[in-house]
Amino acid sequence: MNAKELARCRARLERFLADLLAPLGRKDRRHWGEVYIRGLLLDGERKSIEPLAQRLPDGDVQALQQLLGQSPWDATPVRAHLAQRMAHELSPGAAWVVDEVGFPKQGKHSVGVARQYCGTLGKVGNCQVAVSLNFTTDDGSFPVDWRLYLPERWTVDPARCAAAGVPPGTPFQTKWELALACGDQARTWGLPDGVVLADSGYGDVPAFREGLEARRLRYVVEVDRTCLVWTTPQTRQPVPYRGRGPHPNPQYVGPPPAAVPAVARQLPRTAWRTLRWREGTKGPMESRFVACRVQPAPGYREGAPEQPVGWLLIEWPPGASSTTAGTWVLLTLASKRRILDRHPAGVKGVRGKRGALRDSHGVPSGLPPPPGADSSLP
């Protein structure tokens, strides 16, 4: 916003920040915290301390650097208070949207910077990446928690971590582990559980889905078209011991699993439904969908443990030569499609296609299990 717009809402902003910044304690910290936030809200490409202070009539570079770099205050209570306040202000029926944001960088000294995929650039580049959990409702969206991703090349280099101020002993964590940690933090702060929505970067990871199930969180996640599933549930069977070497692990002996496109091609035309989820800028947004109960089969060749059965929602747009990636739907879901439109970054691969197709029992509305599906699937 520009200076005039900020001036019009400054009194309201100061009342809001008086409560939010109370955990900072000292009066001077709260004052410079309020100045810093005003600087962030003002228009300007660069948000580092010096250009930010220059845009403010009461900006002070030294005081702001002291607040952010040296003053011993804990940001966690402030973030918890903000999350609780915003969750109270927004309407119920929230989704927890897992997303990533990339911060392009020129140098190599910023914490976690590396050549990696950057969504901001739309390609691999030198950047930092943060994983965020966003509380999203019909009324709006805000980041509940976020964690900076620290690539493994950083965690195996203690000298580099020490030079950048990374606490000693900080372990390597994958992005899906960071996402689960964000959810755990949200629960610790007393926020109501939401339906977890994520793209295939997370949905394709069995351990991420297992983590959600262990926490009894409902979720809708995208899976890649190469995802292997059984339409009839399978269990491992013992392998006879031949008397030499270690005892073999149990193995799957039934039919091999199929990829999502193969499952889609096996379904009759009558199983598909054309659904419209909202009006777009170029007219109605609609596509063809089908839902079926399946059992995922990651690591089945190695005898990996059985996965729970859930809903697989597949999209096959009219005129397309093949299906898009599937959406994995487990447990009950009573969210609305339009909440994804409230999240600024959306969910890549999920936004605009999925989310309004489920009823309160977890069954996609108007999408019965396809004829011939195994009735033993729960």
Secondary structure as a PSIPRED ss2 file (coil, helix, strand):
# PSIPRED VFORMAT (PSIPRED V4.0)

   1 M C   1.000  0.000  0.000
   2 N C   1.000  0.000  0.000
   3 A H   0.000  1.000  0.000
   4 K H   0.000  1.000  0.000
   5 E H   0.000  1.000  0.000
   6 L H   0.000  1.000  0.000
   7 A H   0.000  1.000  0.000
   8 R H   0.000  1.000  0.000
   9 C H   0.000  1.000  0.000
  10 R H   0.000  1.000  0.000
  11 A H   0.000  1.000  0.000
  12 R H   0.000  1.000  0.000
  13 L H   0.000  1.000  0.000
  14 E H   0.000  1.000  0.000
  15 R H   0.000  1.000  0.000
  16 F H   0.000  1.000  0.000
  17 L H   0.000  1.000  0.000
  18 A H   0.000  1.000  0.000
  19 D H   0.000  1.000  0.000
  20 L H   0.000  1.000  0.000
  21 L C   1.000  0.000  0.000
  22 A H   0.000  1.000  0.000
  23 P H   0.000  1.000  0.000
  24 L H   0.000  1.000  0.000
  25 G C   1.000  0.000  0.000
  26 R C   1.000  0.000  0.000
  27 K H   0.000  1.000  0.000
  28 D H   0.000  1.000  0.000
  29 R H   0.000  1.000  0.000
  30 R H   0.000  1.000  0.000
  31 H H   0.000  1.000  0.000
  32 W H   0.000  1.000  0.000
  33 G H   0.000  1.000  0.000
  34 E H   0.000  1.000  0.000
  35 V H   0.000  1.000  0.000
  36 Y H   0.000  1.000  0.000
  37 I H   0.000  1.000  0.000
  38 R H   0.000  1.000  0.000
  39 G H   0.000  1.000  0.000
  40 L H   0.000  1.000  0.000
  41 L H   0.000  1.000  0.000
  42 L C   1.000  0.000  0.000
  43 D C   1.000  0.000  0.000
  44 G C   1.000  0.000  0.000
  45 E C   1.000  0.000  0.000
  46 R C   1.000  0.000  0.000
  47 K C   1.000  0.000  0.000
  48 S C   1.000  0.000  0.000
  49 I H   0.000  1.000  0.000
  50 E H   0.000  1.000  0.000
  51 P H   0.000  1.000  0.000
  52 L H   0.000  1.000  0.000
  53 A H   0.000  1.000  0.000
  54 Q H   0.000  1.000  0.000
  55 R C   1.000  0.000  0.000
  56 L C   1.000  0.000  0.000
  57 P C   1.000  0.000  0.000
  58 D C   1.000  0.000  0.000
  59 G C   1.000  0.000  0.000
  60 D C   1.000  0.000  0.000
  61 V H   0.000  1.000  0.000
  62 Q H   0.000  1.000  0.000
  63 A H   0.000  1.000  0.000
  64 L H   0.000  1.000  0.000
  65 Q H   0.000  1.000  0.000
  66 Q H   0.000  1.000  0.000
  67 L H   0.000  1.000  0.000
  68 L H   0.000  1.000  0.000
  69 G H   0.000  1.000  0.000
  70 Q C   1.000  0.000  0.000
  71 S C   1.000  0.000  0.000
  72 P C   1.000  0.000  0.000
  73 W C   1.000  0.000  0.000
  74 D C   1.000  0.000  0.000
  75 A H   0.000  1.000  0.000
  76 T H   0.000  1.000  0.000
  77 P H   0.000  1.000  0.000
  78 V H   0.000  1.000  0.000
  79 R H   0.000  1.000  0.000
  80 A H   0.000  1.000  0.000
  81 H H   0.000  1.000  0.000
  82 L H   0.000  1.000  0.000
  83 A H   0.000  1.000  0.000
  84 Q H   0.000  1.000  0.000
  85 R H   0.000  1.000  0.000
  86 M H   0.000  1.000  0.000
  87 A H   0.000  1.000  0.000
  88 H H   0.000  1.000  0.000
  89 E H   0.000  1.000  0.000
  90 L C   1.000  0.000  0.000
  91 S C   1.000  0.000  0.000
  92 P C   1.000  0.000  0.000
  93 G C   1.000  0.000  0.000
  94 A C   1.000  0.000  0.000
  95 A E   0.000  0.000  1.000
  96 W E   0.000  0.000  1.000
  97 V E   0.000  0.000  1.000
  98 V E   0.000  0.000  1.000
  99 D E   0.000  0.000  1.000
 100 E E   0.000  0.000  1.000
 101 V E   0.000  0.000  1.000
 102 G E   0.000  0.000  1.000
 103 F E   0.000  0.000  1.000
 104 P E   0.000  0.000  1.000
 105 K C   1.000  0.000  0.000
 106 Q C   1.000  0.000  0.000
 107 G C   1.000  0.000  0.000
 108 K C   1.000  0.000  0.000
 109 H C   1.000  0.000  0.000
 110 S C   1.000  0.000  0.000
 111 V C   1.000  0.000  0.000
 112 G C   1.000  0.000  0.000
 113 V C   1.000  0.000  0.000
 114 A E   0.000  0.000  1.000
 115 R E   0.000  0.000  1.000
 116 Q E   0.000  0.000  1.000
 117 Y E   0.000  0.000  1.000
 118 C E   0.000  0.000  1.000
 119 G C   1.000  0.000  0.000
 120 T C   1.000  0.000  0.000
 121 L C   1.000  0.000  0.000
 122 G C   1.000  0.000  0.000
 123 K E   0.000  0.000  1.000
 124 V E   0.000  0.000  1.000
 125 G E   0.000  0.000  1.000
 126 N E   0.000  0.000  1.000
 127 C E   0.000  0.000  1.000
 128 Q E   0.000  0.000  1.000
 129 V E   0.000  0.000  1.000
 130 A E   0.000  0.000  1.000
 131 V E   0.000  0.000  1.000
 132 S E   0.000  0.000  1.000
 133 L E   0.000  0.000  1.000
 134 N E   0.000  0.000  1.000
 135 F E   0.000  0.000  1.000
 136 T E   0.000  0.000  1.000
 137 T C   1.000  0.000  0.000
 138 D C   1.000  0.000  0.000
 139 D C   1.000  0.000  0.000
 140 G C   1.000  0.000  0.000
 141 S E   0.000  0.000  1.000
 142 F E   0.000  0.000  1.000
 143 P E   0.000  0.000  1.000
 144 V E   0.000  0.000  1.000
 145 D E   0.000  0.000  1.000
 146 W E   0.000  0.000  1.000
 147 R E   0.000  0.000  1.000
 148 L E   0.000  0.000  1.000
 149 Y C   1.000  0.000  0.000
 150 L C   1.000  0.000  0.000
 151 P C   1.000  0.000  0.000
 152 E H   0.000  1.000  0.000
 153 R H   0.000  1.000  0.000
 154 W H   0.000  1.000  0.000
 155 T H   0.000  1.000  0.000
 156 V C   1.000  0.000  0.000
 157 D C   1.000  0.000  0.000
 158 P H   0.000  1.000  0.000
 159 A H   0.000  1.000  0.000
 160 R H   0.000  1.000  0.000
 161 C H   0.000  1.000  0.000
 162 A H   0.000  1.000  0.000
 163 A H   0.000  1.000  0.000
 164 A H   0.000  1.000  0.000
 165 G C   1.000  0.000  0.000
 166 V C   1.000  0.000  0.000
 167 P C   1.000  0.000  0.000
 168 P C   1.000  0.000  0.000
 169 G C   1.000  0.000  0.000
 170 T C   1.000  0.000  0.000
 171 P C   1.000  0.000  0.000
 172 F C   1.000  0.000  0.000
 173 Q C   1.000  0.000  0.000
 174 T C   1.000  0.000  0.000
 175 K H   0.000  1.000  0.000
 176 W H   0.000  1.000  0.000
 177 E H   0.000  1.000  0.000
 178 L H   0.000  1.000  0.000
 179 A H   0.000  1.000  0.000
 180 L H   0.000  1.000  0.000
 181 A H   0.000  1.000  0.000
 182 C H   0.000  1.000  0.000
 183 G H   0.000  1.000  0.000
 184 D H   0.000  1.000  0.000
 185 Q H   0.000  1.000  0.000
 186 A H   0.000  1.000  0.000
 187 R H   0.000  1.000  0.000
 188 T H   0.000  1.000  0.000
 189 W C   1.000  0.000  0.000
 190 G C   1.000  0.000  0.000
 191 L C   1.000  0.000  0.000
 192 P C   1.000  0.000  0.000
 193 D C   1.000  0.000  0.000
 194 G C   1.000  0.000  0.000
 195 V E   0.000  0.000  1.000
 196 V E   0.000  0.000  1.000
 197 L E   0.000  0.000  1.000
 198 A E   0.000  0.000  1.000
 199 D C   1.000  0.000  0.000
 200 S H   0.000  1.000  0.000
 201 G H   0.000  1.000  0.000
 202 Y H   0.000  1.000  0.000
 203 G H   0.000  1.000  0.000
 204 D C   1.000  0.000  0.000
 205 V C   1.000  0.000  0.000
 206 P H   0.000  1.000  0.000
 207 A H   0.000  1.000  0.000
 208 F H   0.000  1.000  0.000
 209 R H   0.000  1.000  0.000
 210 E H   0.000  1.000  0.000
 211 G H   0.000  1.000  0.000
 212 L H   0.000  1.000  0.000
 213 E H   0.000  1.000  0.000
 214 A H   0.000  1.000  0.000
 215 R C   1.000  0.000  0.000
 216 R C   1.000  0.000  0.000
 217 L C   1.000  0.000  0.000
 218 R C   1.000  0.000  0.000
 219 Y E   0.000  0.000  1.000
 220 V E   0.000  0.000  1.000
 221 V E   0.000  0.000  1.000
 222 E E   0.000  0.000  1.000
 223 V E   0.000  0.000  1.000
 224 D C   1.000  0.000  0.000
 225 R C   1.000  0.000  0.000
 226 T C   1.000  0.000  0.000
 227 C C   1.000  0.000  0.000
 228 L E   0.000  0.000  1.000
 229 V E   0.000  0.000  1.000
 230 W E   0.000  0.000  1.000
 231 T C   1.000  0.000  0.000
 232 T C   1.000  0.000  0.000
 233 P C   1.000  0.000  0.000
 234 Q C   1.000  0.000  0.000
 235 T C   1.000  0.000  0.000
 236 R C   1.000  0.000  0.000
 237 Q E   0.000  0.000  1.000
 238 P C   1.000  0.000  0.000
 239 V C   1.000  0.000  0.000
 240 P C   1.000  0.000  0.000
 241 Y C   1.000  0.000  0.000
 242 R C   1.000  0.000  0.000
 243 G C   1.000  0.000  0.000
 244 R C   1.000  0.000  0.000
 245 G C   1.000  0.000  0.000
 246 P C   1.000  0.000  0.000
 247 H C   1.000  0.000  0.000
 248 P C   1.000  0.000  0.000
 249 N C   1.000  0.000  0.000
 250 P C   1.000  0.000  0.000
 251 Q E   0.000  0.000  1.000
 252 Y C   1.000  0.000  0.000
 253 V C   1.000  0.000  0.000
 254 G C   1.000  0.000  0.000
 255 P C   1.000  0.000  0.000
 256 P C   1.000  0.000  0.000
 257 P C   1.000  0.000  0.000
 258 A E   0.000  0.000  1.000
 259 A E   0.000  0.000  1.000
 260 V H   0.000  1.000  0.000
 261 P H   0.000  1.000  0.000
 262 A H   0.000  1.000  0.000
 263 V H   0.000  1.000  0.000
 264 A H   0.000  1.000  0.000
 265 R H   0.000  1.000  0.000
 266 Q H   0.000  1.000  0.000
 267 L C   1.000  0.000  0.000
 268 P C   1.000  0.000  0.000
 269 R H   0.000  1.000  0.000
 270 T H   0.000  1.000  0.000
 271 A H   0.000  1.000  0.000
 272 W C   1.000  0.000  0.000
 273 R E   0.000  0.000  1.000
 274 T E   0.000  0.000  1.000
 275 L E   0.000  0.000  1.000
 276 R E   0.000  0.000  1.000
 277 W E   0.000  0.000  1.000
 278 R E   0.000  0.000  1.000
 279 E E   0.000  0.000  1.000
 280 G E   0.000  0.000  1.000
 281 T C   1.000  0.000  0.000
 282 K C   1.000  0.000  0.000
 283 G E   0.000  0.000  1.000
 284 P E   0.000  0.000  1.000
 285 M E   0.000  0.000  1.000
 286 E E   0.000  0.000  1.000
 287 S E   0.000  0.000  1.000
 288 R E   0.000  0.000  1.000
 289 F E   0.000  0.000  1.000
 290 V E   0.000  0.000  1.000
 291 A E   0.000  0.000  1.000
 292 C E   0.000  0.000  1.000
 293 R E   0.000  0.000  1.000
 294 V E   0.000  0.000  1.000
 295 Q E   0.000  0.000  1.000
 296 P E   0.000  0.000  1.000
 297 A C   1.000  0.000  0.000
 298 P C   1.000  0.000  0.000
 299 G C   1.000  0.000  0.000
 300 Y H   0.000  1.000  0.000
 301 R H   0.000  1.000  0.000
 302 E H   0.000  1.000  0.000
 303 G C   1.000  0.000  0.000
 304 A C   1.000  0.000  0.000
 305 P C   1.000  0.000  0.000
 306 E C   1.000  0.000  0.000
 307 Q C   1.000  0.000  0.000
 308 P C   1.000  0.000  0.000
 309 V C   1.000  0.000  0.000
 310 G E   0.000  0.000  1.000
 311 W E   0.000  0.000  1.000
 312 L E   0.000  0.000  1.000
 313 L E   0.000  0.000  1.000
 314 I E   0.000  0.000  1.000
 315 E E   0.000  0.000  1.000
 316 W C   1.000  0.000  0.000
 317 P C   1.000  0.000  0.000
 318 P C   1.000  0.000  0.000
 319 G C   1.000  0.000  0.000
 320 A C   1.000  0.000  0.000
 321 S C   1.000  0.000  0.000
 322 S C   1.000  0.000  0.000
 323 T C   1.000  0.000  0.000
 324 T C   1.000  0.000  0.000
 325 A C   1.000  0.000  0.000
 326 G E   0.000  0.000  1.000
 327 T E   0.000  0.000  1.000
 328 W E   0.000  0.000  1.000
 329 V E   0.000  0.000  1.000
 330 L E   0.000  0.000  1.000
 331 L C   1.000  0.000  0.000
 332 T C   1.000  0.000  0.000
 333 L C   1.000  0.000  0.000
 334 A C   1.000  0.000  0.000
 335 S C   1.000  0.000  0.000
 336 K C   1.000  0.000  0.000
 337 R C   1.000  0.000  0.000
 338 R C   1.000  0.000  0.000
 339 I H   0.000  1.000  0.000
 340 L H   0.000  1.000  0.000
 341 D H   0.000  1.000  0.000
 342 R H   0.000  1.000  0.000
 343 H C   1.000  0.000  0.000
 344 P C   1.000  0.000  0.000
 345 A C   1.000  0.000  0.000
 346 G C   1.000  0.000  0.000
 347 V C   1.000  0.000  0.000
 348 K C   1.000  0.000  0.000
 349 G C   1.000  0.000  0.000
 350 V C   1.000  0.000  0.000
 351 R C   1.000  0.000  0.000
 352 G C   1.000  0.000  0.000
 353 K C   1.000  0.000  0.000
 354 R C   1.000  0.000  0.000
 355 G C   1.000  0.000  0.000
 356 A C   1.000  0.000  0.000
 357 L C   1.000  0.000  0.000
 358 R E   0.000  0.000  1.000
 359 D C   1.000  0.000  0.000
 360 S C   1.000  0.000  0.000
 361 H C   1.000  0.000  0.000
 362 G C   1.000  0.000  0.000
 363 V C   1.000  0.000  0.000
 364 P E   0.000  0.000  1.000
 365 S C   1.000  0.000  0.000
 366 G C   1.000  0.000  0.000
 367 L C   1.000  0.000  0.000
 368 P C   1.000  0.000  0.000
 369 P C   1.000  0.000  0.000
 370 P C   1.000  0.000  0.000
 371 P C   1.000  0.000  0.000
 372 G C   1.000  0.000  0.000
 373 A C   1.000  0.000  0.000
 374 D C   1.000  0.000  0.000
 375 S C   1.000  0.000  0.000
 376 S C   1.000  0.000  0.000
 377 L C   1.000  0.000  0.000
 378 P C   1.000  0.000  0.000
